[in-house]
C-alpha cells in the first residue's frame, strides 16, 4: 500500500497504528454518499490491532472499527457489492492535489475514486459479534 500526505488528522492513525494500516482483511460494512462537498463515508472493521492501543481501551478487544471520510470525492467507479466485502488490496496514491483511492475485495468488488482529503472520523475498539 502506498501512503498519502492528504490526511486531515494523521495523528489519529499515527498515534495508534504508527502509519496508515494496510486494511488487508478488513471488512467494508457501510458506504454512504453525501452531497455538498461531496463526501464518501466508509465504515470498516478489522482484526488488525494497533501497535499502541489507547489506554482507555480494554485489553480483551478483538476488532477495531475505522470510520473514514473522503472529502471532495469524484471520478467514482463502483463495481459489485457482496455480503462480505473483505479488502484484498487498499491503495492510496497522491496525484497532484488529490488522492486516488483503490480498494479491491476478495469477492471481486472494486471501488476506485479520487478525493481531495481523507479524514479519520473515528477509531474505536470492539468485540466480534457486536455492531
ChimeraX attribute file (.defattr): number of C-alpha atoms within 10 A of each C-alpha:
attribute: neighborCount
match mode: 1-to-1
recipient: residues
	/A:1	14
	/A:2	11
	/A:3	15
	/A:4	19
	/A:5	14
	/A:6	18
	/A:7	19
	/A:8	12
	/A:9	13
	/A:10	17
	/A:11	13
	/A:12	18
	/A:13	18
	/A:14	15
	/A:15	14
	/A:16	17
	/A:17	16
	/A:18	14
	/A:19	15
	/A:20	17
	/A:21	17
	/A:22	16
	/A:23	22
	/A:24	19
	/A:25	18
	/A:26	24
	/A:27	19
	/A:28	22
	/A:29	15
	/A:30	12
	/A:31	13
	/A:32	10
	/A:33	13
	/A:34	11
	/A:35	9
	/A:36	8
	/A:37	12
	/A:38	13
	/A:39	20
	/A:40	21
	/A:41	17
	/A:42	17
	/A:43	18
	/A:44	20
	/A:45	24
	/A:46	21
	/A:47	19
	/A:48	16
	/A:49	15
	/A:50	17
	/A:51	12
	/A:52	11
	/A:53	15
	/A:54	13
	/A:55	7
	/A:56	7
	/A:57	11
	/A:58	11
	/A:59	10
	/A:60	9
	/A:61	14
	/A:62	14
	/A:63	20
	/A:64	20
	/A:65	20
	/A:66	20
	/A:67	18
	/A:68	18
	/A:69	22
	/A:70	25
	/A:71	20
	/A:72	17
	/A:73	24
	/A:74	17
	/A:75	10
	/A:76	13
	/A:77	11
	/A:78	12
	/A:79	11
	/A:80	11
	/A:81	14
	/A:82	12
	/A:83	8
	/A:84	13
	/A:85	22
	/A:86	24
	/A:87	23
	/A:88	19
	/A:89	17
	/A:90	21
	/A:91	17
	/A:92	18
	/A:93	17
	/A:94	17
	/A:95	11
	/A:96	8
	/A:97	10
	/A:98	18
	/A:99	24
	/A:100	19
	/A:101	21
	/A:102	17
	/A:103	20
	/A:104	19
	/A:105	23
	/A:106	15
	/A:107	15
	/A:108	14
	/A:109	18
	/A:110	20
	/A:111	16
	/A:112	17
	/A:113	17
	/A:114	22
	/A:115	23
	/A:116	20
	/A:117	20
	/A:118	25
	/A:119	17
	/A:120	17
	/A:121	15
	/A:122	13
	/A:123	16
	/A:124	14
	/A:125	21
	/A:126	19
	/A:127	13
	/A:128	11
	/A:129	6
	/A:130	6
	/A:131	8
